[in-house]
Amino acid sequence: MQIGILGFKFTGKTTLFNAVTGASLPTGQGGVEPHLAVGRIPDSRLERLTAMFNPKREVHATVEWVDVPGFEPSGAAGPGEGTRFLEHARRVDALAQVVRCFDNDIEAPDPQGEIESLALELALADLQVVENRLDKLAKEKQRKGKNDQPLEPPLMERFQAVLSEGRPLRDLELSPDERKLTSGFSLLTLKPLILVLNGGEAGVARDVLAAAAATGAEVVDLCAKVEAELAELSPQERSEFLADLGIAEPAAHRMVRS
């Protein structure tokens, strides 16, 4: 399974990537190519069984994480940057958007604005795919007198209407046949979405949590900087640190299981 980590620049995206994969990539430097790494899925049951039976080999389920390059919202760095970078996310199975909820030295956080802006970027990227497909279907009908898949044109028209409103295709109820028709297009707004609210050590405000939950996406709040520091500790040091804080497990573990 592949999960794409995406978001605007300076949201803590690569810091989170380091936390869930154990990588040590430099942060805050931008880039135009995605990073890939494999991280294991924490399983307390497996750990207990391993402690009891001491097997020769311990095999964890894994996830491949893709750190999609961060970008500026459309209009800030010119049109096309977001659409170009989001192409890296089309091959993944699910998306995790990192939202900055912490103060930095440049500007105050705007979590709701980030969530809405990236939702629009995803919708526009999908709209381009759908409209290109509608053009091809129109040419096919003109050439052959009919479409090979009669269900496809009305489905793409439904998609076009929803995406033109800036809404995700996840809002639609699709039949198994309709889902099969769309499988080859890797539409971004059909993929499961996790909103990762990256706050400071003080946490994330309740109104921000409520606004994120209202989108219908899975929501995880954490501090990526702390999670990355935890990932660098030995298991014993990590357990002691979490116990001191009264926390059962790192928040990044919750995100992996979302």
KOLMARLO-436756 format. One line per 2 residues: their letters; for each residue x, y, z of N, C-alpha, C. Coordinates in nm, 3 decimals, padded with zeros to 5 digits. Last residue first. Layout:
N
a	X Y Z X Y Z X Y Z  ... .
//
This chain:
258
sr	-00.485 00.483 01.051 -00.611 00.553 01.015 -00.673 00.494 00.889  -00.241 00.385 01.121 -00.354 00.293 01.126 -00.486 00.354 01.083 .
vm	-00.077 00.606 01.100 -00.048 00.491 01.016 -00.167 00.396 01.011  -00.181 00.767 01.304 -00.196 00.808 01.165 -00.175 00.690 01.072 .
rh	-00.099 00.633 01.531 -00.242 00.644 01.504 -00.265 00.680 01.357  00.174 00.675 01.510 00.122 00.539 01.501 -00.027 00.539 01.471 .
aa	00.195 00.947 01.553 00.223 00.897 01.419 00.175 00.754 01.401  00.160 00.971 01.825 00.047 01.004 01.739 00.068 00.954 01.597 .
pe	00.291 00.703 02.024 00.311 00.821 01.940 00.191 00.845 01.849  00.086 00.600 02.306 00.166 00.571 02.188 00.188 00.700 02.110 .
ai	-00.016 00.698 02.551 -00.003 00.553 02.528 00.090 00.520 02.412  00.106 00.946 02.771 00.057 00.914 02.637 00.082 00.766 02.609 .
gl	00.220 01.076 02.988 00.089 01.016 03.003 00.024 00.980 02.871  00.475 01.164 02.978 00.374 01.256 02.925 00.232 01.202 02.943 .
da	00.608 00.946 03.078 00.620 01.073 03.151 00.513 01.172 03.107  00.550 00.767 02.873 00.493 00.744 03.006 00.498 00.872 03.088 .
lf	00.708 00.870 02.668 00.563 00.873 02.655 00.494 00.854 02.789  00.962 00.815 02.777 00.924 00.952 02.745 00.772 00.965 02.736 .
es	00.957 00.536 02.794 00.973 00.616 02.916 00.928 00.760 02.893  00.935 00.468 02.524 00.831 00.427 02.619 00.838 00.512 02.745 .
re	01.176 00.572 02.424 01.048 00.622 02.375 00.936 00.590 02.473  01.363 00.416 02.555 01.361 00.561 02.580 01.228 00.621 02.535 .
qp	01.297 00.167 02.440 01.286 00.186 02.585 01.278 00.335 02.618  01.346 00.208 02.161 01.213 00.172 02.211 01.195 00.196 02.360 .
sl	01.544 00.511 02.120 01.533 00.366 02.132 01.395 00.331 02.185  01.444 00.787 01.908 01.478 00.727 02.037 01.475 00.574 02.029 .
ea	01.351 00.883 01.671 01.495 00.866 01.681 01.538 00.800 01.812  01.083 00.921 01.706 01.124 00.813 01.617 01.273 00.785 01.626 .
le	01.075 01.151 01.862 01.042 01.022 01.923 01.094 00.906 01.838  01.132 01.340 01.666 01.227 01.320 01.776 01.203 01.186 01.845 .
ae	00.901 01.318 01.513 01.029 01.286 01.451 01.137 01.262 01.557  00.713 01.407 01.699 00.704 01.270 01.648 00.836 01.227 01.585 .
vk	00.789 01.674 01.731 00.802 01.583 01.845 00.800 01.438 01.798  00.727 01.761 01.469 00.862 01.778 01.522 00.886 01.682 01.639 .
ac	00.455 01.714 01.443 00.549 01.635 01.362 00.691 01.645 01.416  00.217 01.671 01.662 00.327 01.766 01.643 00.436 01.688 01.572 .
ld	-00.127 01.607 01.565 00.003 01.571 01.621 00.099 01.689 01.608  -00.439 01.467 01.484 -00.364 01.585 01.527 -00.237 01.540 01.596 .
vv	-00.616 01.338 01.216 -00.516 01.306 01.318 -00.446 01.435 01.356  -00.914 01.239 01.061 -00.837 01.350 01.117 -00.742 01.298 01.225 .
ea	-01.064 01.146 00.754 -01.002 01.103 00.880 -00.915 01.217 00.930  -01.317 01.373 00.624 -01.191 01.299 00.616 -01.153 01.245 00.753 .
gt	-01.534 01.535 00.654 -01.560 01.393 00.634 -01.434 01.310 00.621  -01.515 01.797 00.722 -01.490 01.764 00.582 -01.522 01.618 00.550 .
aa	-01.543 01.813 00.994 -01.662 01.843 00.914 -01.641 01.813 00.766  -01.287 01.782 01.092 -01.377 01.667 01.099 -01.500 01.687 01.011 .
aa	-01.195 02.045 01.058 -01.134 01.935 00.981 -01.227 01.814 00.978  -01.354 02.180 01.242 -01.362 02.216 01.100 -01.304 02.106 01.012 .
al	-01.268 02.060 01.481 -01.408 02.047 01.439 -01.423 02.077 01.290  -00.999 02.141 01.492 -01.033 01.998 01.488 -01.174 01.977 01.435 .
vd	-01.043 02.416 01.514 -00.973 02.364 01.397 -01.002 02.214 01.381  -01.166 02.432 01.760 -01.242 02.475 01.642 -01.176 02.427 01.513 .
ra	-00.962 02.342 01.934 -01.083 02.261 01.913 -01.160 02.302 01.788  -00.619 02.363 01.823 -00.741 02.423 01.879 -00.865 02.341 01.843 .
vg	-00.366 02.131 01.902 -00.447 02.195 01.798 -00.578 02.243 01.860  -00.064 02.172 02.106 -00.175 02.100 02.047 -00.251 02.184 01.945 .
ae	00.166 02.271 02.209 00.043 02.303 02.283 -00.079 02.234 02.225  00.360 02.216 02.028 00.354 02.129 02.146 00.229 02.155 02.229 .
gg	00.173 02.280 01.726 00.289 02.292 01.813 00.272 02.200 01.933  00.030 02.059 01.475 00.031 02.170 01.569 00.163 02.181 01.643 .
nl	-00.090 01.948 01.198 00.043 01.957 01.256 00.050 02.080 01.345  -00.326 01.732 01.119 -00.316 01.867 01.174 -00.187 01.877 01.253 .
vl	-00.388 01.560 00.846 -00.291 01.556 00.956 -00.270 01.699 01.003  -00.650 01.399 00.709 -00.603 01.535 00.739 -00.514 01.527 00.863 .
il	-00.661 01.152 00.469 -00.634 01.178 00.611 -00.587 01.323 00.623  -00.876 01.013 00.227 -00.797 01.128 00.270 -00.784 01.132 00.422 .
pk	-00.904 00.785 -00.048 -00.924 00.816 00.094 -00.828 00.927 00.137  -00.968 00.922 -00.378 -00.883 00.848 -00.285 -00.920 00.881 -00.140 .
lt	-01.106 01.089 -00.539 -01.171 00.962 -00.505 -01.093 00.884 -00.401  -00.942 01.296 -00.595 -01.048 01.322 -00.497 -01.136 01.200 -00.472 .
ll	-00.769 01.191 -00.793 -00.719 01.223 -00.659 -00.830 01.235 -00.556  -00.805 00.918 -01.006 -00.858 01.048 -00.966 -00.827 01.075 -00.819 .
sf	-00.706 00.720 -01.187 -00.633 00.759 -01.064 -00.676 00.898 -01.016  -00.815 00.601 -01.409 -00.787 00.744 -01.416 -00.714 00.799 -01.293 .
gs	-00.894 00.338 -01.387 -00.773 00.367 -01.464 -00.733 00.513 -01.466  -01.134 00.336 -01.244 -01.012 00.286 -01.180 -00.884 00.324 -01.256 .
tl	-01.379 00.402 -01.346 -01.290 00.512 -01.306 -01.153 00.465 -01.261  -01.512 00.163 -01.392 -01.486 00.252 -01.506 -01.382 00.359 -01.472 .
kr	-01.541 00.070 -01.133 -01.454 -00.003 -01.224 -01.416 00.084 -01.344  -01.731 00.248 -01.037 -01.596 00.249 -00.979 -01.497 00.178 -01.071 .
ed	-01.948 00.166 -01.190 -01.894 00.301 -01.208 -01.753 00.311 -01.150  -01.990 -00.091 -01.090 -01.956 -00.073 -01.232 -01.895 00.064 -01.257 .
ps	-02.058 -00.035 -00.819 -01.935 -00.111 -00.852 -01.893 -00.094 -00.997  -02.168 00.312 -00.806 -02.194 00.168 -00.815 -02.062 00.096 -00.843 .
le	-02.106 00.576 -00.578 -02.082 00.513 -00.706 -02.113 00.364 -00.699  -02.194 00.874 -00.444 -02.215 00.730 -00.426 -02.204 00.665 -00.563 .
ld	-01.968 01.147 -00.391 -02.064 01.074 -00.474 -02.074 00.928 -00.430  -01.765 01.255 -00.243 -01.902 01.290 -00.203 -02.006 01.207 -00.278 .
rl	-01.531 01.195 -00.369 -01.570 01.108 -00.257 -01.712 01.135 -00.212  -01.481 01.402 -00.539 -01.563 01.293 -00.591 -01.600 01.191 -00.485 .
pr	-01.509 01.722 -00.371 -01.438 01.597 -00.403 -01.534 01.491 -00.456  -01.588 02.041 -00.523 -01.618 01.932 -00.430 -01.541 01.807 -00.468 .
ge	-01.581 02.254 -00.693 -01.472 02.242 -00.597 -01.493 02.132 -00.495  -01.763 02.256 -00.891 -01.804 02.323 -00.767 -01.695 02.317 -00.660 .
sl	-01.640 02.097 -01.071 -01.652 02.239 -01.104 -01.696 02.321 -00.985  -01.683 01.846 -00.960 -01.549 01.906 -00.951 -01.551 02.055 -00.982 .
va	-01.954 01.804 -01.030 -01.911 01.807 -00.889 -01.777 01.879 -00.875  -01.946 01.813 -01.313 -02.033 01.904 -01.238 -01.987 01.917 -01.093 .
qf	-01.768 01.606 -01.376 -01.737 01.742 -01.415 -01.819 01.843 -01.333  -01.907 01.382 -01.282 -01.780 01.419 -01.221 -01.747 01.566 -01.251 .
re	-02.118 01.384 -01.466 -02.145 01.400 -01.322 -02.019 01.446 -01.250  -01.968 01.336 -01.695 -02.042 01.463 -01.684 -02.080 01.490 -01.539 .
ml	-01.879 01.080 -01.644 -01.781 01.187 -01.651 -01.848 01.325 -01.643  -02.127 00.949 -01.660 -02.051 00.947 -01.536 -01.950 01.061 -01.534 .
pp	-02.205 00.986 -01.927 -02.284 01.050 -01.819 -02.211 01.051 -01.685  -01.975 00.840 -02.052 -02.002 00.983 -02.072 -02.088 01.046 -01.963 .
el	-01.995 00.560 -01.948 -01.885 00.652 -01.915 -01.917 00.800 -01.939  -02.190 00.388 -02.028 -02.203 00.446 -01.893 -02.103 00.558 -01.868 .
pq	-02.108 00.294 -02.278 -02.217 00.391 -02.272 -02.237 00.455 -02.134  -01.815 00.245 -02.406 -01.868 00.230 -02.270 -01.981 00.331 -02.252 .
dn	-01.787 00.316 -02.673 -01.766 00.176 -02.635 -01.822 00.147 -02.497  -02.035 00.533 -02.811 -01.922 00.513 -02.721 -01.911 00.365 -02.684 .
kg	-02.109 00.587 -03.163 -02.145 00.550 -03.025 -02.018 00.541 -02.942  -02.001 00.666 -03.399 -02.146 00.674 -03.386 -02.197 00.637 -03.249 .
kr	-01.731 00.680 -03.431 -01.792 00.547 -03.435 -01.945 00.551 -03.434  -01.669 00.957 -03.432 -01.602 00.867 -03.525 -01.678 00.735 -03.543 .
qk	-01.823 01.065 -03.230 -01.832 01.124 -03.364 -01.774 01.028 -03.469  -01.736 00.914 -03.017 -01.875 00.902 -03.061 -01.893 00.957 -03.202 .
ek	-01.470 01.003 -02.998 -01.498 00.862 -03.021 -01.640 00.843 -03.075  -01.506 01.271 -02.937 -01.444 01.236 -03.065 -01.470 01.089 -03.100 .
al	-01.617 01.241 -02.682 -01.695 01.309 -02.787 -01.639 01.275 -02.925  -01.407 01.120 -02.547 -01.532 01.046 -02.565 -01.618 01.108 -02.675 .
kd	-01.220 01.326 -02.547 -01.189 01.202 -02.620 -01.316 01.121 -02.646  -01.354 01.511 -02.386 -01.318 01.547 -02.524 -01.293 01.422 -02.607 .
lr	-01.365 01.367 -02.147 -01.489 01.400 -02.216 -01.463 01.439 -02.361  -01.091 01.365 -02.079 -01.158 01.239 -02.112 -01.289 01.265 -02.188 .
ne	-01.050 01.633 -02.023 -00.974 01.571 -02.132 -01.042 01.441 -02.178  -01.218 01.652 -01.803 -01.252 01.726 -01.924 -01.175 01.673 -02.045 .
vv	-01.082 01.485 -01.619 -01.219 01.453 -01.661 -01.254 01.525 -01.791  -00.836 01.618 -01.585 -00.840 01.480 -01.634 -00.977 01.448 -01.691 .
ql	-00.928 01.863 -01.480 -00.850 01.861 -01.604 -00.851 01.722 -01.667  -01.041 01.776 -01.243 -01.127 01.835 -01.346 -01.056 01.835 -01.482 .
da	-00.820 01.703 -01.092 -00.911 01.598 -01.142 -01.000 01.651 -01.255  -00.718 01.959 -01.044 -00.634 01.859 -01.110 -00.719 01.747 -01.168 .
la	-00.932 02.073 -00.907 -00.893 02.128 -01.037 -00.806 02.029 -01.115  -00.933 01.917 -00.672 -01.050 01.917 -00.761 -01.013 01.968 -00.900 .
le	-00.684 01.984 -00.565 -00.712 01.845 -00.602 -00.829 01.837 -00.700  -00.726 02.259 -00.518 -00.617 02.215 -00.607 -00.642 02.071 -00.656 .
la	-00.934 02.245 -00.331 -00.959 02.304 -00.462 -00.852 02.263 -00.562  -00.798 02.129 -00.119 -00.915 02.059 -00.174 -00.947 02.113 -00.314 .
ls	-00.618 02.332 -00.069 -00.568 02.207 -00.128 -00.682 02.124 -00.184  -00.795 02.529 00.033 -00.713 02.555 -00.086 -00.663 02.427 -00.151 .
ei	-00.908 02.409 00.259 -00.994 02.447 00.147 -00.913 02.467 00.020  -00.679 02.375 00.418 -00.763 02.259 00.384 -00.848 02.290 00.261 .
eg	-00.589 02.641 00.440 -00.505 02.538 00.375 -00.588 02.419 00.329  -00.802 02.758 00.581 -00.768 02.806 00.447 -00.684 02.705 00.370 .
qp	-00.782 02.620 00.820 -00.901 02.602 00.738 -00.876 02.648 00.595  -00.522 02.707 00.912 -00.553 02.566 00.882 -00.673 02.548 00.790 .
dp	-00.315 02.923 00.900 -00.452 02.934 00.850 -00.498 02.793 00.811  -00.072 03.073 01.122 -00.132 02.959 01.052 -00.274 02.988 01.007 .
ae	00.102 03.379 01.042 00.017 03.301 01.130 -00.042 03.183 01.053  00.436 03.381 00.898 00.296 03.421 00.903 00.218 03.330 00.997 .
id	00.714 03.351 00.975 00.672 03.419 00.852 00.529 03.469 00.862  00.793 03.196 01.180 00.845 03.332 01.179 00.795 03.413 01.060 .
nd	00.493 03.020 01.280 00.633 03.025 01.238 00.676 03.171 01.230  00.260 02.832 01.473 00.315 02.960 01.432 00.457 02.941 01.379 .
fc	00.073 02.549 01.346 00.169 02.610 01.439 00.216 02.744 01.384  -00.063 02.404 01.168 -00.143 02.464 01.275 -00.053 02.531 01.379 .
rv	-00.057 02.301 00.839 00.018 02.374 00.942 -00.076 02.442 01.040  -00.136 01.979 00.744 -00.189 02.115 00.757 -00.114 02.186 00.869 .
vq	-00.086 01.728 00.513 -00.032 01.790 00.634 -00.073 01.937 00.635  -00.288 01.476 00.392 -00.255 01.618 00.380 -00.206 01.671 00.513 .
al	-00.249 01.178 00.253 -00.242 01.237 00.386 -00.198 01.382 00.369  -00.426 00.946 00.047 -00.357 01.073 00.063 -00.359 01.118 00.209 .
ad	-00.382 00.622 -00.107 -00.450 00.713 -00.016 -00.364 00.838 00.000  -00.237 00.497 -00.307 -00.369 00.443 -00.272 -00.450 00.537 -00.183 .
vr	-00.065 00.666 -00.581 -00.077 00.615 -00.445 -00.220 00.570 -00.418  -00.049 00.786 -00.828 -00.021 00.642 -00.823 -00.040 00.583 -00.684 .
ra	-00.091 01.055 -00.795 -00.195 00.978 -00.864 -00.174 00.828 -00.849  00.109 01.209 -00.692 00.017 01.145 -00.596 -00.085 01.055 -00.664 .
he	00.242 01.329 -00.895 00.315 01.227 -00.820 00.223 01.149 -00.727  00.065 01.525 -00.971 00.072 01.406 -01.055 00.147 01.293 -00.984 .
lf	00.115 01.735 -00.805 00.013 01.641 -00.763 00.006 01.518 -00.852  00.297 01.886 -00.951 00.346 01.808 -00.838 00.243 01.704 -00.793 .
rt	00.121 01.999 -01.144 00.238 01.919 -01.184 00.286 01.830 -01.071  -00.065 02.139 -00.991 -00.111 02.030 -01.077 00.004 01.939 -01.115 .
ge	00.108 02.329 -00.870 00.036 02.232 -00.790 -00.008 02.113 -00.872  00.201 02.469 -01.100 00.295 02.402 -01.010 00.224 02.294 -00.929 .
gp	-00.008 02.593 -01.248 00.051 02.469 -01.296 00.142 02.398 -01.199  00.053 02.944 -01.227 -00.035 02.830 -01.247 00.043 02.706 -01.288 .
ga	00.262 03.089 -00.971 00.227 03.068 -01.111 00.141 02.945 -01.127  00.282 03.097 -00.705 00.405 03.066 -00.777 00.378 03.043 -00.925 .
ag	00.022 03.189 -00.647 00.136 03.239 -00.571 00.266 03.215 -00.646  -00.154 03.061 -00.818 -00.150 03.206 -00.821 -00.031 03.262 -00.748 .
sp	-00.219 02.790 -00.601 -00.225 02.846 -00.736 -00.231 02.999 -00.731  00.005 02.766 -00.317 -00.129 02.764 -00.377 -00.127 02.828 -00.515 .
ef	00.326 02.605 -00.360 00.246 02.721 -00.322 00.106 02.707 -00.382  00.421 02.274 -00.245 00.404 02.378 -00.347 00.323 02.493 -00.290 .
gp	00.628 01.986 -00.178 00.537 02.093 -00.136 00.530 02.201 -00.242  00.639 01.664 -00.332 00.696 01.799 -00.314 00.591 01.900 -00.273 .
vd	00.534 01.388 -00.137 00.510 01.468 -00.258 00.568 01.608 -00.235  00.661 01.116 -00.018 00.663 01.257 00.022 00.655 01.342 -00.105 .
vw	00.508 00.820 00.027 00.559 00.906 -00.080 00.547 01.051 -00.033  00.556 00.510 00.188 00.518 00.651 00.198 00.584 00.728 00.085 .
ev	00.430 00.193 00.212 00.526 00.276 00.140 00.473 00.419 00.139  00.396 -00.001 00.502 00.334 00.097 00.413 00.447 00.169 00.341 .
ta	00.382 -00.341 00.628 00.449 -00.215 00.596 00.363 -00.128 00.505  00.369 -00.573 00.899 00.309 -00.517 00.778 00.373 -00.379 00.754 .
hv	00.661 -00.738 01.025 00.557 -00.637 01.038 00.496 -00.607 00.901  00.797 -01.021 01.154 00.756 -00.962 01.027 00.639 -00.867 01.050 .
er	01.076 -01.146 01.305 00.954 -01.070 01.334 00.916 -00.993 01.208  01.231 -01.457 01.354 01.209 -01.341 01.268 01.075 -01.277 01.302 .
kp	01.243 -01.642 01.555 01.368 -01.605 01.488 01.352 -01.479 01.404  01.041 -01.545 01.843 01.064 -01.610 01.714 01.196 -01.564 01.651 .
nf	00.955 -01.531 02.131 01.090 -01.505 02.081 01.119 -01.574 01.948  00.715 -01.551 02.263 00.765 -01.671 02.194 00.905 -01.655 02.134 .
ma	00.668 -01.305 02.398 00.632 -01.434 02.460 00.707 -01.551 02.398  00.749 -01.104 02.226 00.809 -01.110 02.359 00.784 -01.246 02.426 .
tl	00.578 -01.161 02.013 00.723 -01.173 01.994 00.793 -01.185 02.128  00.333 -01.096 02.127 00.360 -01.234 02.088 00.510 -01.258 02.069 .
re	00.368 -00.819 02.157 00.347 -00.903 02.276 00.377 -01.050 02.245  00.397 -00.740 01.890 00.507 -00.716 01.983 00.493 -00.802 02.108 .
lr	00.148 -00.805 01.790 00.265 -00.874 01.739 00.383 -00.859 01.834  -00.005 -00.619 01.933 -00.030 -00.763 01.951 00.090 -00.844 01.903 .
sd	00.081 -00.372 01.842 00.113 -00.410 01.980 00.091 -00.559 02.004  00.213 -00.273 01.562 00.113 -00.372 01.602 00.150 -00.422 01.741 .
pi	00.283 -00.023 01.318 00.294 -00.071 01.457 00.180 -00.166 01.491  00.399 -00.086 01.004 00.276 -00.054 01.075 00.286 -00.109 01.217 .
rg	00.705 00.062 00.883 00.626 -00.051 00.930 00.502 -00.002 01.005  00.774 00.230 00.576 00.761 00.233 00.722 00.675 00.117 00.768 .
va	00.982 00.311 00.308 00.889 00.214 00.365 00.890 00.227 00.516  00.990 00.597 00.089 01.049 00.513 00.194 00.940 00.422 00.250 .
lh	01.060 00.852 -00.145 00.990 00.727 -00.113 01.065 00.654 -00.004  01.001 01.186 -00.247 01.084 01.092 -00.173 00.999 00.969 -00.141 .
pe	00.959 01.354 -00.568 00.909 01.292 -00.445 01.015 01.205 -00.379  01.117 01.658 -00.679 01.098 01.515 -00.693 01.047 01.455 -00.562 .
vg	01.169 01.917 -00.620 01.071 01.893 -00.726 01.045 01.745 -00.749  01.205 02.121 -00.320 01.245 02.015 -00.413 01.135 01.991 -00.514 .
gq	01.256 02.241 00.018 01.182 02.229 -00.107 01.234 02.115 -00.192  01.369 02.260 00.265 01.453 02.294 00.150 01.380 02.284 00.017 .
gt	01.257 02.172 00.502 01.251 02.314 00.472 01.330 02.356 00.350  01.491 01.910 00.600 01.358 01.972 00.590 01.369 02.119 00.554 .
pl	01.665 01.616 00.497 01.666 01.756 00.538 01.529 01.818 00.517  01.570 01.289 00.614 01.581 01.386 00.505 01.589 01.528 00.561 .
sa	01.591 01.038 00.739 01.657 01.156 00.795 01.677 01.262 00.688  01.334 00.793 00.818 01.429 00.860 00.729 01.488 00.982 00.799 .
gt	01.135 00.672 00.957 01.270 00.661 01.012 01.375 00.721 00.922  00.875 00.701 00.874 00.960 00.607 00.799 01.096 00.583 00.863 .
va	00.747 00.886 01.029 00.676 00.759 01.004 00.762 00.657 00.931  00.932 01.100 01.046 00.880 01.037 01.168 00.819 00.900 01.140 .
nf	00.977 01.179 00.782 01.088 01.124 00.860 01.036 01.047 00.982  00.718 01.278 00.730 00.771 01.166 00.651 00.887 01.099 00.726 .
lt	00.719 01.498 00.902 00.629 01.386 00.929 00.676 01.261 00.854  00.908 01.652 00.768 00.932 01.614 00.909 00.845 01.495 00.946 .
tk	00.777 01.697 00.531 00.893 01.607 00.529 00.932 01.565 00.671  00.569 01.870 00.631 00.541 01.748 00.556 00.657 01.649 00.560 .
gt	00.555 02.112 00.745 00.609 02.004 00.827 00.591 01.868 00.761  00.483 02.315 00.580 00.379 02.267 00.670 00.430 02.159 00.766 .
fk	00.637 02.428 00.374 00.663 02.465 00.513 00.549 02.427 00.609  00.402 02.428 00.103 00.538 02.441 00.154 00.538 02.480 00.301 .
fg	00.110 02.213 00.134 00.181 02.330 00.088 00.320 02.337 00.152  00.098 01.856 00.078 00.063 01.979 00.146 00.141 02.094 00.086 .
li	00.111 01.498 00.131 00.114 01.619 00.051 00.070 01.739 00.132  00.205 01.171 00.111 00.201 01.284 00.206 00.213 01.412 00.123 .
gi	00.043 00.885 -00.001 00.113 01.007 -00.040 00.094 01.116 00.064  00.091 00.549 00.054 00.022 00.668 00.102 00.106 00.789 00.064 .
qm	00.051 00.224 -00.077 00.122 00.351 -00.083 00.033 00.464 -00.030  00.084 -00.120 00.000 00.000 00.000 00.000 00.088 00.125 00.000 .
//
